[in-house]
Amino acid sequence: MRRRPAYLTNAQAAAVYDRIGRWQDTQAFYESPAVEEMVRSGDFEQARSVVEVGCGTGALAERLLSRHLPEDATYLGLDVSSHMVSLAGDRVRPWTDRARIVGVDGHSPWPIEDHSCDRVVATYVLDLLSPEAIATFFAESARVLRTDGMVAVTSLSPADRGAAHLLSEAWMRLFSVDPRLTAGCRPLVLADHLPAGWHTIHRDTFRAYGLRSSVLIASHS
Ligand SMILES: C[S@@+](CC[C@H](N)C(=O)[O-])C[C@H]1O[C@@H](n2cnc3c(N)ncnc32)[C@H](O)[C@@H]1O
């Protein structure tokens, strides 16, 4: 019988990312193409209220607030790692009137009113979560998004041939031994986790330095 992979608990994820801290930004070398595409196709210039789940060091928050969001749009970043909450808090300080970072436990509903925002963003976060936690991510997104809202996500993605395939297999083997060896992440087919009632607006895949990533923009009806 095939063993179910182990996933980091929320407490383990918090401990891993407390340690990683600002080193997370060094991953931009393979994450950038997918994040660029997500920002391009997520139509952030029209957003009024953005929530980012797993905001890390606040790099995307800073970018959205300084270059993409309208001047009156609000931003809320959520993270389980108190160190990341502190780093991201420093990063959004120039926008304290409309940007906030809040620590979460990863279990409880997000501290957000129903139907109160129009973008839920998560870059390289769903690939840490168990299938059940990904389902909860989409259920919470459906709860907090307005009718015209969108989810915009990126994740590592498996490759089916060539060097990228070998790399994603090796990554998966490491993850299966102990998810802490890959900082909790594993390649994931985002489309396989999109629950009924969600519609794909845009999706794409990118390869950078042998690692494949996916972008998914989706809305809920
Ligand atoms: C791989 S890092 C990505 C950080 C950032 N989004 C980026 O692209 O650089 C994953 C982040 O998600 C956070 N995280 C993990 N599980 C979470 C959860 N259930 N809720 C909120 N944040 C979570 C981690 O603490 C970490 O900051």
The ligand as an SDF file (V2000), in Angstrom:
LIG
                    3D

 27 29  0  0  0  0  0  0  0  0999 V2000
    7.8610   28.9640    0.7470 C   0  0  0  0  0  0  0  0  0  0  0  0
    7.4450   30.3160    1.7870 S   0  0  0  0  0  0  0  0  0  0  0  0
    6.8330   31.4930    0.5690 C   0  0  0  0  0  0  0  0  0  0  0  0
    6.8410   32.8930    1.1040 C   0  0  0  0  0  0  0  0  0  0  0  0
    6.3790   33.9520    0.1000 C   0  0  0  0  0  0  0  0  0  0  0  0
    5.0030   33.7550   -0.2890 N   0  0  0  0  0  0  0  0  0  0  0  0
    7.2840   33.9330   -1.1040 C   0  0  0  0  0  0  0  0  0  0  0  0
    6.8290   33.5620   -2.2120 O   0  0  0  0  0  0  0  0  0  0  0  0
    8.4710   34.2850   -0.9560 O   0  0  0  0  0  0  0  0  0  0  0  0
    5.9750   29.7740    2.5680 C   0  0  0  0  0  0  0  0  0  0  0  0
    5.4190   30.7840    3.5740 C   0  0  0  0  0  0  0  0  0  0  0  0
    4.1140   30.3510    3.9890 O   0  0  0  0  0  0  0  0  0  0  0  0
    4.0250   30.4060    5.3980 C   0  0  0  0  0  0  0  0  0  0  0  0
    2.9930   29.4290    5.7720 N   0  0  0  0  0  0  0  0  0  0  0  0
    3.0880   28.0750    5.8010 C   0  0  0  0  0  0  0  0  0  0  0  0
    1.9070   27.5180    6.1320 N   0  0  0  0  0  0  0  0  0  0  0  0
    1.0340   28.5460    6.3040 C   0  0  0  0  0  0  0  0  0  0  0  0
   -0.3580   28.6260    6.6430 C   0  0  0  0  0  0  0  0  0  0  0  0
   -1.0920   27.5160    6.8750 N   0  0  0  0  0  0  0  0  0  0  0  0
   -0.9230   29.8480    6.7640 N   0  0  0  0  0  0  0  0  0  0  0  0
   -0.1940   30.9760    6.5490 C   0  0  0  0  0  0  0  0  0  0  0  0
    1.1290   30.9580    6.2290 N   0  0  0  0  0  0  0  0  0  0  0  0
    1.7230   29.7640    6.0990 C   0  0  0  0  0  0  0  0  0  0  0  0
    5.4310   30.1380    5.8770 C   0  0  0  0  0  0  0  0  0  0  0  0
    5.6660   30.6040    7.1780 O   0  0  0  0  0  0  0  0  0  0  0  0
    6.2490   30.8980    4.8320 C   0  0  0  0  0  0  0  0  0  0  0  0
    6.4200   32.2560    5.1660 O   0  0  0  0  0  0  0  0  0  0  0  0
  1  2  1  0
  2  3  1  0
  2 10  1  0
  3  4  1  0
  4  5  1  0
  5  6  1  0
  5  7  1  0
  7  8  2  0
  7  9  1  0
 10 11  1  0
 11 12  1  0
 11 26  1  0
 12 13  1  0
 13 14  1  0
 13 24  1  0
 14 15  1  0
 14 23  1  0
 15 16  2  0
 16 17  1  0
 17 18  1  0
 17 23  2  0
 18 19  1  0
 18 20  2  0
 20 21  1  0
 21 22  2  0
 22 23  1  0
 24 25  1  0
 24 26  1  0
 26 27  1  0
M  CHG  2   2   1   9  -1
M  END
$$$$
